[in-house]
Amino acid sequence: MKHSLHIARKRFGQHFLTDGGIIDAIVQAIAPQPGDAMVEIGPGLAALTQPLVERLGALTVIELDRDLAQRLRSHGQLKVIESDVLKVDFTQVAQAQDAIKLRVVGNLPYNISTPILFHLLNAVNVVQDQHFMLQKEVIDRMVAKPCTAAYGRLSVMLQWRYAMENVLFVPPESFSPPPRVDSAVVRMLPRPDAAPLDVAQLSEVVQVAFSQRRKILRHTLGAWLQNKNFAGQFDVQRRAEEVPVEEFQALVMALTPSGACPVPLAVQ
C-alpha cells in the first residue's frame, strides 16, 4: 500500500504507530492465527494492519477517516467499514463474518477510548478477546485494585466483565506525531462466569458511588439507596474506593427485580 503522505488529523485523535519493534511486540501479544475472525479499530496507515493480515489471511477494519478508508480499500485482503466505531454493531459484524466470536484489536483514539470500551460491553458475548493500545493512565485505572488512587468507575465497570492485563509499555516516540502521554497495550478476556447484571444499573450505582470519592458513601450512595427504598445490607461507612467489584455486583443484583433483562449501556 504505497500512498502519498497523510497528515494526522487532530479531530480524529490520530497518532500513527511507527516503531517496528513495538509493532512486532504487539503482534506477538495478540498472536493472530490463520482464519481468526478479527476486527481492527482505527487501522490508520496500516502499520499494525499489514502484519496482522499477513498472518490472518483476511481482516475487517473500522475507519472513520474517509481518506484513510479509501486507501485501505485498495488492499485486497481487507474489508473496510467506514464508520464511527460507536455506531458499529459488533454483533452484526460477527454475523456477517459467520463468526461465533470476534477478536478485536486497535490503537484507539485516546479522546474517545472510554466510550469505545463501554460500547463494546454491549457486544461482549460475541468477543473472544480484545487487545487495545490506550493511554497508560487509562489502563492503570482499568486494572486498578481497591484501596488505590487509580481504582474507580472504569475499574469496576470493566473488571466485572473482563480479566485484564497490561501487557506492553509504549513510549511517545513510538508514534508520529508523538502524543504527550505514555501509552500501553491491554489484554481483555471476557469472563465466562460474569454475573448477568443490568449494565445500566451497574453504571448508575458506580457513578453515584464515585461522584465524591473522598466522602464516606453514606453521603452519596447511601442517600441514593434510601431514595430507592433499598432494604438490603450494604456498608456505607466507607469510601467507594474501598468497595471490591464483587460487592458492587451483589448490590446491583439485589436492586434488580428477579428475571429482569440486562439493559444495554448507553455510550457516554
MILUM-732739 format. One record per residue (C-alpha): residue in three letters; x, z, y. Coordinates in nm, 2 decimals. Each point is the difference from the previous one (the first is absolute). Example, Ala and Ser with C-alpha at 12.3 -4.5 7.8 and 13.67 -1.06 7.14 Angstrom:
2
{type->ALA&u->1.23&w->0.78&v->-0.45} $
{type->SER&u->0.14&w->-0.07&v->0.34} $
//
This chain:
268
{type->MET&u->0.00&w->0.00&v->0.00} $
{type->LYS&u->0.21&w->-0.13&v->0.29} $
{type->HIS&u->-0.17&w->0.04&v->0.33} $
{type->SER&u->0.07&w->0.03&v->0.37} $
{type->LEU&u->0.07&w->0.35&v->0.15} $
{type->HIS&u->-0.31&w->0.22&v->0.02} $
{type->ILE&u->0.00&w->0.26&v->0.28} $
{type->ALA&u->-0.12&w->0.34&v->-0.11} $
{type->ARG&u->-0.34&w->0.08&v->0.16} $
{type->LYS&u->-0.04&w->0.36&v->0.13} $
{type->ARG&u->-0.38&w->-0.01&v->-0.02} $
{type->PHE&u->0.03&w->-0.05&v->-0.38} $
{type->GLY&u->0.27&w->0.28&v->-0.03} $
{type->GLN&u->0.24&w->-0.26&v->-0.15} $
{type->HIS&u->0.35&w->0.12&v->-0.11} $
{type->PHE&u->0.15&w->-0.24&v->-0.25} $
{type->LEU&u->0.21&w->0.14&v->-0.29} $
{type->THR&u->0.34&w->-0.18&v->-0.01} $
{type->ASP&u->0.24&w->0.23&v->-0.20} $
{type->GLY&u->0.06&w->-0.16&v->-0.33} $
{type->GLY&u->0.11&w->0.32&v->-0.17} $
{type->ILE&u->-0.31&w->0.18&v->0.11} $
{type->ILE&u->-0.22&w->-0.29&v->-0.12} $
{type->ASP&u->0.16&w->0.01&v->-0.34} $
{type->ALA&u->-0.05&w->0.38&v->-0.02} $
{type->ILE&u->-0.37&w->-0.04&v->0.09} $
{type->VAL&u->-0.05&w->-0.27&v->-0.27} $
{type->GLN&u->0.17&w->0.22&v->-0.25} $
{type->ALA&u->-0.23&w->0.29&v->0.09} $
{type->ILE&u->-0.31&w->-0.22&v->-0.03} $
{type->ALA&u->0.13&w->-0.15&v->-0.33} $
{type->PRO&u->-0.22&w->-0.31&v->0.00} $
{type->GLN&u->-0.08&w->-0.16&v->-0.34} $
{type->PRO&u->-0.10&w->-0.36&v->-0.07} $
{type->GLY&u->-0.38&w->-0.03&v->0.02} $
{type->ASP&u->-0.06&w->0.32&v->0.20} $
{type->ALA&u->-0.30&w->-0.03&v->0.23} $
{type->MET&u->0.18&w->0.09&v->0.32} $
{type->VAL&u->-0.12&w->0.00&v->0.36} $
{type->GLU&u->0.25&w->0.02&v->0.30} $
{type->ILE&u->-0.13&w->0.12&v->0.33} $
{type->GLY&u->0.18&w->-0.14&v->0.30} $
{type->PRO&u->0.25&w->-0.24&v->-0.16} $
{type->GLY&u->0.14&w->-0.11&v->0.34} $
{type->LEU&u->0.30&w->-0.23&v->-0.05} $
{type->ALA&u->-0.01&w->0.05&v->-0.38} $
{type->ALA&u->0.31&w->0.21&v->-0.03} $
{type->LEU&u->-0.16&w->0.21&v->-0.27} $
{type->THR&u->-0.25&w->-0.27&v->-0.10} $
{type->GLN&u->0.25&w->-0.24&v->-0.14} $
{type->PRO&u->0.18&w->0.23&v->-0.24} $
{type->LEU&u->-0.33&w->0.14&v->-0.11} $
{type->VAL&u->-0.16&w->-0.34&v->-0.08} $
{type->GLU&u->0.32&w->-0.12&v->-0.18} $
{type->ARG&u->-0.06&w->0.29&v->-0.25} $
{type->LEU&u->-0.38&w->-0.02&v->0.00} $
{type->GLY&u->-0.07&w->-0.37&v->-0.01} $
{type->ALA&u->-0.29&w->0.03&v->0.25} $
{type->LEU&u->-0.09&w->0.24&v->0.28} $
{type->THR&u->-0.29&w->0.06&v->0.23} $
{type->VAL&u->0.10&w->0.08&v->0.36} $
{type->ILE&u->-0.21&w->0.13&v->0.29} $
{type->GLU&u->0.12&w->-0.11&v->0.34} $
{type->LEU&u->-0.18&w->0.04&v->0.34} $
{type->ASP&u->0.25&w->-0.21&v->0.21} $
{type->ARG&u->-0.14&w->-0.36&v->0.00} $
{type->ASP&u->0.34&w->-0.16&v->0.04} $
{type->LEU&u->0.16&w->0.20&v->-0.29} $
{type->ALA&u->-0.30&w->-0.06&v->-0.22} $
{type->GLN&u->0.04&w->-0.38&v->0.06} $
{type->ARG&u->0.37&w->0.02&v->-0.10} $
{type->LEU&u->-0.08&w->0.20&v->-0.31} $
{type->ARG&u->-0.26&w->-0.26&v->-0.12} $
{type->SER&u->0.29&w->-0.24&v->-0.04} $
{type->HIS&u->0.13&w->0.21&v->-0.29} $
{type->GLY&u->-0.16&w->-0.13&v->-0.32} $
{type->GLN&u->0.00&w->0.34&v->-0.18} $
{type->LEU&u->-0.19&w->0.19&v->0.27} $
{type->LYS&u->-0.37&w->0.06&v->0.05} $
{type->VAL&u->-0.04&w->0.08&v->0.37} $
{type->ILE&u->-0.28&w->0.21&v->0.13} $
{type->GLU&u->0.00&w->-0.04&v->0.38} $
{type->SER&u->-0.17&w->0.32&v->0.11} $
{type->ASP&u->0.02&w->0.35&v->0.15} $
{type->VAL&u->0.08&w->0.21&v->-0.31} $
{type->LEU&u->-0.26&w->0.25&v->0.11} $
{type->LYS&u->-0.27&w->-0.26&v->-0.06} $
{type->VAL&u->0.13&w->-0.10&v->-0.34} $
{type->ASP&u->-0.21&w->0.12&v->-0.30} $
{type->PHE&u->0.27&w->0.07&v->-0.27} $
{type->THR&u->-0.26&w->0.03&v->-0.27} $
{type->GLN&u->-0.10&w->-0.36&v->0.07} $
{type->VAL&u->0.37&w->-0.10&v->0.01} $
{type->ALA&u->0.04&w->0.15&v->-0.35} $
{type->GLN&u->-0.31&w->-0.18&v->-0.12} $
{type->ALA&u->0.12&w->-0.33&v->0.14} $
{type->GLN&u->0.33&w->0.04&v->-0.20} $
{type->ASP&u->-0.19&w->0.11&v->-0.31} $
{type->ALA&u->0.21&w->0.31&v->0.01} $
{type->ILE&u->-0.09&w->0.34&v->-0.12} $
{type->LYS&u->0.26&w->0.17&v->0.22} $
{type->LEU&u->0.19&w->-0.12&v->0.31} $
{type->ARG&u->0.35&w->0.10&v->0.10} $
{type->VAL&u->0.01&w->0.03&v->0.38} $
{type->VAL&u->0.32&w->-0.02&v->0.21} $
{type->GLY&u->0.10&w->-0.05&v->0.35} $
{type->ASN&u->0.19&w->0.08&v->0.32} $
{type->LEU&u->-0.30&w->0.14&v->0.18} $
{type->PRO&u->-0.04&w->-0.03&v->0.38} $
{type->TYR&u->0.09&w->0.35&v->0.12} $
{type->ASN&u->-0.27&w->0.00&v->0.27} $
{type->ILE&u->-0.28&w->-0.02&v->-0.26} $
{type->SER&u->0.16&w->0.14&v->-0.31} $
{type->THR&u->-0.24&w->0.30&v->-0.04} $
{type->PRO&u->-0.32&w->-0.21&v->0.03} $
{type->ILE&u->0.14&w->-0.24&v->-0.26} $
{type->LEU&u->0.07&w->0.29&v->-0.24} $
{type->PHE&u->-0.35&w->0.14&v->0.05} $
{type->HIS&u->-0.15&w->-0.35&v->-0.04} $
{type->LEU&u->0.18&w->-0.03&v->-0.34} $
{type->LEU&u->-0.15&w->0.33&v->-0.12} $
{type->ASN&u->-0.33&w->-0.19&v->-0.04} $
{type->ALA&u->0.17&w->-0.24&v->-0.24} $
{type->VAL&u->0.20&w->0.25&v->-0.20} $
{type->ASN&u->-0.19&w->-0.07&v->-0.32} $
{type->VAL&u->0.15&w->-0.36&v->-0.01} $
{type->VAL&u->0.35&w->0.10&v->0.09} $
{type->GLN&u->0.28&w->0.06&v->-0.25} $
{type->ASP&u->0.26&w->0.11&v->0.26} $
{type->GLN&u->0.10&w->-0.03&v->0.36} $
{type->HIS&u->0.35&w->-0.04&v->0.16} $
{type->PHE&u->0.01&w->0.01&v->0.38} $
{type->MET&u->0.26&w->0.00&v->0.27} $
{type->LEU&u->-0.11&w->0.24&v->0.27} $
{type->GLN&u->0.13&w->0.22&v->0.28} $
{type->LYS&u->0.20&w->0.27&v->-0.18} $
{type->GLU&u->-0.19&w->0.27&v->0.20} $
{type->VAL&u->-0.33&w->-0.13&v->-0.14} $
{type->ILE&u->0.13&w->0.01&v->-0.36} $
{type->ASP&u->0.13&w->0.36&v->0.06} $
{type->ARG&u->-0.36&w->0.09&v->0.09} $
{type->MET&u->-0.14&w->-0.18&v->-0.30} $
{type->VAL&u->0.21&w->0.19&v->-0.25} $
{type->ALA&u->0.02&w->0.33&v->0.18} $
{type->LYS&u->-0.07&w->0.33&v->-0.18} $
{type->PRO&u->-0.23&w->0.28&v->0.13} $
{type->CYS&u->0.16&w->0.25&v->0.25} $
{type->THR&u->0.22&w->-0.26&v->0.16} $
{type->ALA&u->-0.02&w->-0.16&v->0.34} $
{type->ALA&u->-0.06&w->-0.35&v->-0.14} $
{type->TYR&u->-0.30&w->0.11&v->-0.22} $
{type->GLY&u->-0.32&w->-0.12&v->0.15} $
{type->ARG&u->-0.30&w->-0.23&v->-0.02} $
{type->LEU&u->0.19&w->-0.30&v->-0.13} $
{type->SER&u->0.16&w->0.22&v->-0.27} $
{type->VAL&u->-0.33&w->0.13&v->-0.13} $
{type->MET&u->-0.19&w->-0.33&v->0.01} $
{type->LEU&u->0.27&w->-0.19&v->-0.19} $
{type->GLN&u->0.13&w->0.27&v->-0.24} $
{type->TRP&u->-0.35&w->0.04&v->-0.13} $
{type->ARG&u->0.00&w->-0.36&v->-0.13} $
{type->TYR&u->0.37&w->-0.09&v->-0.05} $
{type->ALA&u->0.32&w->0.13&v->-0.14} $
{type->MET&u->0.26&w->-0.10&v->0.27} $
{type->GLU&u->0.37&w->-0.02&v->0.02} $
{type->ASN&u->0.24&w->-0.09&v->0.28} $
{type->VAL&u->0.23&w->-0.25&v->-0.18} $
{type->LEU&u->0.22&w->-0.15&v->0.27} $
{type->PHE&u->0.13&w->0.07&v->0.35} $
{type->VAL&u->0.02&w->-0.31&v->0.23} $
{type->PRO&u->0.19&w->0.02&v->0.33} $
{type->PRO&u->-0.11&w->-0.18&v->0.32} $
{type->GLU&u->0.29&w->-0.25&v->-0.02} $
{type->SER&u->-0.15&w->-0.15&v->-0.32} $
{type->PHE&u->-0.26&w->-0.17&v->0.22} $
{type->SER&u->-0.02&w->-0.27&v->0.28} $
{type->PRO&u->-0.09&w->0.12&v->0.25} $
{type->PRO&u->0.10&w->0.36&v->-0.10} $
{type->PRO&u->-0.28&w->0.25&v->0.03} $
{type->ARG&u->0.06&w->0.32&v->0.19} $
{type->VAL&u->-0.07&w->0.22&v->-0.30} $
{type->ASP&u->0.14&w->0.04&v->-0.35} $
{type->SER&u->-0.19&w->-0.15&v->-0.29} $
{type->ALA&u->-0.04&w->0.06&v->-0.37} $
{type->VAL&u->-0.18&w->-0.13&v->-0.31} $
{type->VAL&u->-0.27&w->0.20&v->-0.17} $
{type->ARG&u->-0.13&w->-0.05&v->-0.36} $
{type->MET&u->-0.37&w->0.09&v->-0.04} $
{type->LEU&u->-0.15&w->0.03&v->-0.35} $
{type->PRO&u->-0.37&w->0.06&v->-0.03} $
{type->ARG&u->-0.08&w->0.32&v->-0.18} $
{type->PRO&u->-0.22&w->-0.08&v->-0.31} $
{type->ASP&u->-0.12&w->0.36&v->0.00} $
{type->ALA&u->-0.10&w->0.02&v->0.37} $
{type->ALA&u->-0.33&w->0.18&v->0.07} $
{type->PRO&u->-0.28&w->-0.25&v->0.09} $
{type->LEU&u->-0.05&w->0.13&v->0.36} $
{type->ASP&u->-0.21&w->-0.12&v->0.29} $
{type->VAL&u->0.29&w->-0.15&v->0.20} $
{type->ALA&u->-0.18&w->0.01&v->0.33} $
{type->GLN&u->-0.09&w->0.37&v->-0.06} $
{type->LEU&u->0.37&w->0.08&v->-0.08} $
{type->SER&u->0.11&w->-0.18&v->0.31} $
{type->GLU&u->-0.24&w->0.20&v->0.22} $
{type->VAL&u->0.10&w->0.33&v->-0.16} $
{type->VAL&u->0.37&w->-0.06&v->0.04} $
{type->GLN&u->-0.04&w->-0.14&v->0.36} $
{type->VAL&u->-0.18&w->0.32&v->0.10} $
{type->ALA&u->0.25&w->0.22&v->-0.17} $
{type->PHE&u->0.30&w->-0.15&v->0.16} $
{type->SER&u->-0.16&w->-0.05&v->0.34} $
{type->GLN&u->0.17&w->0.31&v->0.13} $
{type->ARG&u->0.27&w->0.05&v->-0.26} $
{type->ARG&u->0.15&w->0.31&v->0.16} $
{type->LYS&u->-0.32&w->0.19&v->-0.01} $
{type->ILE&u->-0.15&w->0.20&v->-0.29} $
{type->LEU&u->-0.26&w->-0.21&v->-0.18} $
{type->ARG&u->-0.29&w->0.24&v->0.09} $
{type->HIS&u->0.01&w->-0.15&v->0.35} $
{type->THR&u->-0.03&w->-0.36&v->-0.12} $
{type->LEU&u->-0.10&w->-0.06&v->-0.36} $
{type->GLY&u->-0.16&w->0.33&v->-0.03} $
{type->ALA&u->-0.24&w->-0.07&v->0.28} $
{type->TRP&u->-0.07&w->-0.35&v->-0.14} $
{type->LEU&u->-0.08&w->0.15&v->-0.34} $
{type->GLN&u->-0.24&w->0.24&v->0.16} $
{type->ASN&u->-0.18&w->-0.28&v->0.16} $
{type->LYS&u->-0.03&w->-0.17&v->-0.34} $
{type->ASN&u->-0.15&w->0.32&v->-0.14} $
{type->PHE&u->0.28&w->0.01&v->-0.26} $
{type->ALA&u->-0.05&w->0.30&v->-0.23} $
{type->GLY&u->0.31&w->-0.05&v->-0.22} $
{type->GLN&u->0.34&w->0.17&v->0.01} $
{type->PHE&u->0.28&w->-0.13&v->0.21} $
{type->ASP&u->0.27&w->0.20&v->0.17} $
{type->VAL&u->-0.01&w->-0.08&v->0.38} $
{type->GLN&u->0.25&w->0.28&v->0.09} $
{type->ARG&u->0.30&w->-0.24&v->-0.01} $
{type->ARG&u->0.12&w->-0.32&v->0.17} $
{type->ALA&u->-0.09&w->-0.35&v->-0.13} $
{type->GLU&u->0.36&w->-0.07&v->-0.09} $
{type->GLU&u->-0.01&w->0.29&v->-0.25} $
{type->VAL&u->-0.29&w->-0.15&v->-0.21} $
{type->PRO&u->0.11&w->-0.21&v->-0.30} $
{type->VAL&u->-0.15&w->-0.34&v->-0.07} $
{type->GLU&u->-0.18&w->0.14&v->-0.30} $
{type->GLU&u->-0.19&w->0.25&v->0.21} $
{type->PHE&u->-0.12&w->-0.26&v->0.24} $
{type->GLN&u->-0.12&w->-0.21&v->-0.30} $
{type->ALA&u->-0.19&w->0.30&v->-0.14} $
{type->LEU&u->-0.16&w->0.07&v->0.34} $
{type->VAL&u->-0.12&w->-0.36&v->0.03} $
{type->MET&u->-0.15&w->0.01&v->-0.35} $
{type->ALA&u->-0.18&w->0.32&v->0.08} $
{type->LEU&u->-0.14&w->-0.17&v->0.32} $
{type->THR&u->-0.11&w->-0.32&v->-0.17} $
{type->PRO&u->-0.34&w->0.00&v->-0.17} $
{type->SER&u->0.02&w->-0.05&v->-0.38} $
{type->GLY&u->-0.02&w->-0.36&v->-0.09} $
{type->ALA&u->0.08&w->-0.13&v->0.35} $
{type->CYS&u->0.19&w->-0.33&v->0.00} $
{type->PRO&u->0.34&w->-0.02&v->0.18} $
{type->VAL&u->-0.02&w->-0.16&v->0.34} $
{type->PRO&u->0.26&w->-0.25&v->0.12} $
{type->LEU&u->0.23&w->0.12&v->0.26} $
{type->ALA&u->-0.04&w->-0.18&v->0.34} $
{type->VAL&u->0.32&w->-0.13&v->0.14} $
{type->GLN&u->0.12&w->0.21&v->0.30} $
//
